[in-house]
Amino acid sequence: MIEKRFSAAAETYDRHARPQLTLAQSVVSMLPEMYPEQILELGAGTGQLTRLLAERFPEVPIDAVDVAEKMVEHSRDKFRRFPQINWIVGDAQTYRGGNRHPLIVSSSALHWVSDLRETCENIFRSLESEGTFALGMMLKGTLKELHDLREEIAPEKTPELTLPSYAETEEALEAAGFRIERKKHSEEQILYADAKAFLKAIHEQGVTGGKVSAGNAPLTRTELSRLVADYQENFTSNGGVLATYETATFLLSK
Ligand SMILES: C[S@@+](CC[C@H](N)C(=O)[O-])C[C@H]1O[C@@H](n2cnc3c(N)ncnc32)[C@H](O)[C@@H]1O
């Protein structure tokens, strides 16, 4: 069953990375009672999930991996007061680290990889037997309003890649060998002040970028103005505009 939520305006205005933070919180709250010796995080980015992990597991060493070198440099500096976090440049699809890990986590990141199945297999191999993998995923329905509008306005510029669906994600995890202990599928509608603020926010998140909001060619000024105007007209609600985020969290074991 897909869980639907609606967030009130006051809560969400100007909190650009809120859907990612909500997902990271959901990943951490899904973890069982445990105190692992070490944690591997894949696609750590600006460290929203990393911070939650450091709070939940004080002093446990965390290898925080991200493919973007600049992101890693930025986070290493931002988290310099957390000596237990080791910031590493690496690709989740192939990264192994040294020994196998007792806990691997990832949130709002694996929808970016080019081959989800291969990535899941790599993570499975990197996990200790009896180990835990906690995953938060952004799914296909995320920003569907924007995606549909783009297709209408500039079909030839619509992004080629789409986010994985819930079923595809579950399939990739099971095919890799994981046992699904718990799963949660959610849809949340976030209210932004207006269409311009929404587009600015997703641009600043730099998150769902590539696959959803950005196409294979930039929109012209005219196309962009039409996108803003049409979004405003079609998705106005409760004094703002709505955007959908479809997510899933999985608690997995080996
Ligand atoms: C939206 S951020 C999520 C950051 C953080 N996990 C959070 O919950 O806020 C996605 C991050 O995934 C990283 N990423 C994308 N593809 C990756 C890959 N193949 N391997 C490792 N990191 C990747 C991006 O560089 C980006 O920093």
The ligand as an ORCA input file, in Angstrom:
! r2SCAN-3c Opt
* xyz 0 1
  C      20.446     13.987     -3.323
  S      22.044     13.641     -2.867
  C      21.659     12.723     -1.423
  C      22.583     13.020     -0.345
  C      22.271     12.373      0.986
  N      22.366     10.931      0.925
  C      20.927     12.795      1.530
  O      20.186     11.934      1.946
  O      20.652     13.984      1.557
  C      22.576     12.401     -3.996
  C      24.060     12.173     -3.968
  O      24.337     10.961     -4.649
  C      25.578     11.110     -5.290
  N      25.696     10.073     -6.307
  C      25.077      9.995     -7.517
  N      25.454      8.892     -8.176
  C      26.331      8.238     -7.367
  C      27.066      7.043     -7.501
  N      26.980      6.281     -8.588
  N      27.878      6.694     -6.488
  C      27.987      7.447     -5.371
  N      27.306      8.601     -5.199
  C      26.490      8.996     -6.182
  C      25.518     12.524     -5.836
  O      26.821     13.000     -6.095
  C      24.837     13.250     -4.682
  O      25.760     13.810     -3.796
*
